[in-house]
Amino acid sequence: MKKLGKLLFFAAITALLTCLLCVALNAETVSGTCGAEGDGSNLTWTLDTETGVLKIEGKGAMKNSSPAPWDKYRSPAPWNKYRSNIKTAKIYDGVTSIGSYAFSNCSSLTSIIIPDSVTSIGDSAFYGCSSLTSITIPSSVTSIGNDAFSYCSSLTNINVEKTNKNYKSINGVLFSKDEKTLILYPAKQEETTYIIPSSVTNIGACAFAYCSSLTSIEIPSRVTSIGGRAFFYCSSLTSIKIPSGVTSIGNDAFSYCSSLTSIMIPDSVTRIEERAFCGCSSLTSIMIPNNVKSIGDDAFSGCSNLTSITIPNNVKSIGDYAFSGCSSLTSIMIPNNVKSIGHGAFSGCSNLTSITIPDSVTIIEWRAFYGCSSLTSIMIPDSVTRIEERAFYDCSSLKSITIPDGVTSIGREAFSGCSSLTSIAIPDGVTSIRGCTFSGCSSLKSIMIPDSVTSIGESVFGGCSSLTSITIPDGVTSIGMSAFYGCSNLTSITIPDSVTIIGSTAFWGCSSLTSIMIPDSVTSIGDSAFYGCSSLTSITIPSSVTSIGECAFYGCSSLKSITIPDGVTSIGQGAFYGCSSLKSINIDEANESYKSIDGIVFSKDEKKLIVYPAGNGTAYVIPDSVTSIGNGAFYGCSSLTSITIPD
């Protein structure tokens, strides 16, 4: 028994020593230089990855870093690879600066010691240090860069030594020494309300960013400037009054203040900056003051409960996506001075029923009204010359629209998905109808294409299932791929002599089309061009055609006969698949590539049987000259009961 006890004791000691050895082997001390002078050797750094202690020693400035590895001017901090290991940073006396992004995203950093020798803290030096709870700034610091402590989500206090001549701390909040600029309110302070001291005239960038506990903030009357992202993601903030002296509100100033229901903007403000109120999803109404001249990109995007907004007469420009996703907005009047409406400005305003566009606007930009699914009508002013791509995409309630005579260009998918649109007239100045312009306009019954149009792009009328007839003007030279795809009620179409190519799937699924005249100018019929035209009883292929694409007449179940002219040199596989009523395919005797015998298609030398029409008969004896049978030659011949193949 004693021997067993000794054995167990020695086994335990061995296991413990093994564990300690493994820890020792896994522990690593890494080091390097981080100075800003010469080769950087004026400062050295050492990191014990086991304890997480980073030491920085030497004399002089620390080099600035970059968060982006592709930055060709600055590289990431030398300890960046180990940033998640860093728990404590000890900067020794002699170091004069903390470089830009030096400790950015060191998410395990809980404490840092800054010596009296440090005079400057660079931009974003401690950005994203999410475990840092407090920091003390020594008296020697004269400069703190932008975003130095931004997104430090656990920070409760910033302490400044009383003898510092440039900064001071009041209840853990960082100010300039004269108390005129509020630099940073720590994100983790537990108070729900905060009264900014009356001495403050400027609220710095990111000053209250991510202060999710704050429900109200009182801004003093002396404040004239609110910096970018000042109240970014203050998700519990319900209301705020901006004093009358404020002249500028920075980018993202109130972005994602998702509980903000009301805000007062003073008359002194002249511009609403980019993303100023982006994502303020509880904001129901806002009054833009009369002095505002421009509304920046994404200024109110994602304000999903905004029901009304008044744009003042002085506004000259509305930025890209300015009101995108304002899904509760029902109407808006754009004032007469507005000259430009940005890309996607009202995209996703799904409850917008009416909008007035002034005569000063010359371009309806890309995606301007994309997804405005409740918009029933819109008047485009005579001043407009261009309608850009997807301008009215998926405006599914739009019943009528008048395109002015001055419009010379209509972009791709401009009216795609406008499923309630019944008619439209294209003005004479338009020369091309680009791809998918009217695709999915399932209620469109008539359209006037002017003589100025020379090309019809791919899928232009795809899915226009209510369109019954259309006249293509004489100047058109090409009909694009899937141009009339799925126009299931189209009974007639006139193709002019100017057309040379009928694109692939051009008339796919035009199941009501009974006949079509292909002009002498056409040289090729694309793949699946007339696929599924089940009511097509006759078609004349002109002598100019040299190629018939694969599955060109697939599923034309009412087609009884067809004549192929002498110029055709290529018939694609499956060209006549599913033509269950087709009794004969006649080929001009002068054709040098193909031959027809009793309505059946052979190679010119009669050695290859290429197509047997599905409706030809019940029994067939293949001629002795045949040595090969083409792929799908008897495809769909359900009436055939016997076939004799020669030896």
VENHU-V602278 format. One record per helix or strand. SS is the DSSP state (hx for helix, st for strand). FROM is the first residue (numbers start at 0). LEN is the number of residues. Records with the same first field share a line. If there is no record, write none. Layout:
# VENHU-V602278
SS: FROM-LEN ; FROM-LEN
This chain:
# VENHU-V602278
hx: 1-25 ; 79-6
st: 28-5 ; 34-1 ; 42-6 ; 52-6 ; 59-1 ; 61-1 ; 87-4 ; 94-1 ; 96-2 ; 110-3 ; 119-2 ; 133-4 ; 142-2 ; 156-4 ; 166-4 ; 172-4 ; 180-4 ; 192-3 ; 201-2 ; 215-3 ; 224-2 ; 238-3 ; 247-2 ; 261-3 ; 270-2 ; 284-3 ; 293-2 ; 307-3 ; 316-2 ; 330-3 ; 339-2 ; 353-3 ; 362-2 ; 376-3 ; 385-2 ; 399-3 ; 408-2 ; 422-3 ; 431-2 ; 445-3 ; 454-2 ; 468-3 ; 477-2 ; 491-3 ; 500-2 ; 514-3 ; 523-2 ; 537-3 ; 546-2 ; 560-4 ; 569-2 ; 583-4 ; 593-4 ; 599-4 ; 607-4 ; 618-3 ; 627-2 ; 641-3
